[in-house]
């Protein structure tokens, strides 16, 4: 018969028990950033996040081309609704012309967005992404009855370094 696990016991995503100080487990888990959670009735999750961004000056220098992927939470296919997808395309194009951000390419998939862009004078890539996500969420809430937060908190980026990357 299994012993009941105390309410304050924490487990790493790899299954190993960890202490109260939320120290990430290094055995069999992800050493860069580990999700910790309560193992009892309380199913709260604690995330020890790794800093994944490069130097902030790189995101605000014009001329550096960056590929960005922004995903929805839980893979919700919010852009599968054609009208909402078209509204978000209009938002990204209008917002980029307003901020002076050059958008070289974009692709809206059902549960994520790909952007190929560069920073502009006065507007960095993270501030542009934050504004775009905010505008799309506002339109989704008001006109399409989407749930409150359908975006993931983070996004993936990759700066193009060679001609072969394009």
Secondary structure in CASP SS format (residue, H / E / C, confidence):
PFRMAT SS
TARGET T0000
AUTHOR 0000-0000-0000
METHOD secondary structure of the structure
MODEL  1
X C 1.00
X C 1.00
X C 1.00
X C 1.00
X C 1.00
X C 1.00
X C 1.00
X C 1.00
X C 1.00
X E 1.00
X E 1.00
X E 1.00
X C 1.00
X C 1.00
X C 1.00
X C 1.00
X E 1.00
X E 1.00
X C 1.00
X C 1.00
X C 1.00
X C 1.00
X C 1.00
X C 1.00
X C 1.00
X C 1.00
X C 1.00
X C 1.00
X C 1.00
X C 1.00
X C 1.00
X C 1.00
X C 1.00
X C 1.00
X E 1.00
X E 1.00
X E 1.00
X E 1.00
X C 1.00
X C 1.00
X C 1.00
X C 1.00
X C 1.00
X C 1.00
X E 1.00
X E 1.00
X E 1.00
X C 1.00
X C 1.00
X C 1.00
X C 1.00
X C 1.00
X C 1.00
X C 1.00
X C 1.00
X H 1.00
X H 1.00
X H 1.00
X H 1.00
X C 1.00
X C 1.00
X E 1.00
X C 1.00
X C 1.00
X E 1.00
X E 1.00
X E 1.00
X E 1.00
X E 1.00
X E 1.00
X E 1.00
X E 1.00
X H 1.00
X H 1.00
X H 1.00
X C 1.00
X C 1.00
X H 1.00
X H 1.00
X H 1.00
X C 1.00
X H 1.00
X H 1.00
X H 1.00
X H 1.00
X H 1.00
X H 1.00
X H 1.00
X H 1.00
X H 1.00
X H 1.00
X H 1.00
X H 1.00
X H 1.00
X H 1.00
X H 1.00
X H 1.00
X H 1.00
X H 1.00
X C 1.00
X C 1.00
X C 1.00
X E 1.00
X E 1.00
X E 1.00
X E 1.00
X E 1.00
X E 1.00
X C 1.00
X C 1.00
X C 1.00
X E 1.00
X E 1.00
X E 1.00
X E 1.00
X E 1.00
X E 1.00
X E 1.00
X E 1.00
X E 1.00
X C 1.00
X C 1.00
X E 1.00
X C 1.00
X H 1.00
X H 1.00
X H 1.00
X H 1.00
X H 1.00
X H 1.00
X H 1.00
X H 1.00
X H 1.00
X H 1.00
X H 1.00
X H 1.00
X H 1.00
X H 1.00
X H 1.00
X H 1.00
X H 1.00
X H 1.00
X H 1.00
X H 1.00
X C 1.00
X C 1.00
X C 1.00
X C 1.00
X C 1.00
X C 1.00
X E 1.00
X C 1.00
X C 1.00
X C 1.00
X C 1.00
X E 1.00
X E 1.00
X E 1.00
X E 1.00
X C 1.00
X C 1.00
X C 1.00
X H 1.00
X H 1.00
X H 1.00
X C 1.00
END
